[in-house]
Amino acid sequence: MKKIAIQGIKGSFHDIAAHQYFHDDDVELICCNTFEDIFRQMRDDYSRLGLMAIENTIAGSLLHNYELLRESGMTIIGEHKLHIEHSLMCLPDDDWDTITEVNSHPVALMQCHDFLKQHPNFKVVEAEDTAGSAEMISRKHMRGHAAICHAGAAPLYGMKVLEQGIEDNKHNYTRFLVLCDPWSADKLRDLHHTNKSSIVFSLPHEEGSLSQVLSIFSFYKINLTKIQSLPIIGREWEYLFYVDVTYDDYVRYRQSIDAVRPLLRELKILGEYAGK
């Protein structure tokens, strides 16, 4: 039995991603209200794993989650990419002609903007969670309200799906990271069967410092798949660079890390894992 801390409740996209990633395991979800709570749960019991969204193909990176991950000391041991599909659902007694209000997370509402424009009579109200909106409507028996969330939430909360696939962009994916305590990481993954790494580093405030680092990665045939910069608070015009790299040879990848380290002020490996 794997205990997985997620943000959201049963039926949320974090729930769907956790069950897809751990499809061969029995899973016990630890449902958290915030991303900070995921890390609190993991610190309270180091046998617990975490699963956390890090970026979306439409909404972009969840910048705060990069900082939470760096400060937590937890390690990435895997990733999962989930196709995001939104549905409109309501109480069984409601229908199109009785719906007056739609509730969901602001990102979900944004991703269904075109659909909502086709229904100007709907009052759109932001909520903390997608599946949480369905649960609230069901628990409070809120007639005339509809929720936007994954269709899998409907049977959990006794809701009726009015329409599926209402998202504007059908190429809508969210990338999730699977996290654990560093001391447990080697029991859960084989380093020599990894092909992806997430690292964070800072640079001297000197001309050409970033290009030197990128040149070394190129020399070692390390492919950069993502680079995200965030300002360092209290150090004007200096940044932390969060970088994802892929590699075919683990030893060569580690050689590249050793080669760039002297050029950096600080470097931290956030995780080495099998990328998908």
Secondary structure, DSSP 8 states (H G I E B T S, - for coil): -EEEEEES-TTSHHHHHHHHHTTTS-EEEEEESSHHHHHHHHHH-TT-EEEEEEEETTTEE-HHHHHHHHHH--EEEEEEEEE---EEEE-TT--TTT--EEEE-HHHHHHTHHHHHT-TTSEEEE-S-HHHHHHHHHHHT-TTEEEEE-TTHHHHHT-EEEEE---S-S--EEEEEEEE-HHHHHHH--GGG--EEEEEEE--S-TTHHHHHHHHHHHTT-EEEEEEEEE-TTSTT-EEEEEEEE-S-HHHHHHHHHHHGGG-SEEEEEEEEE--
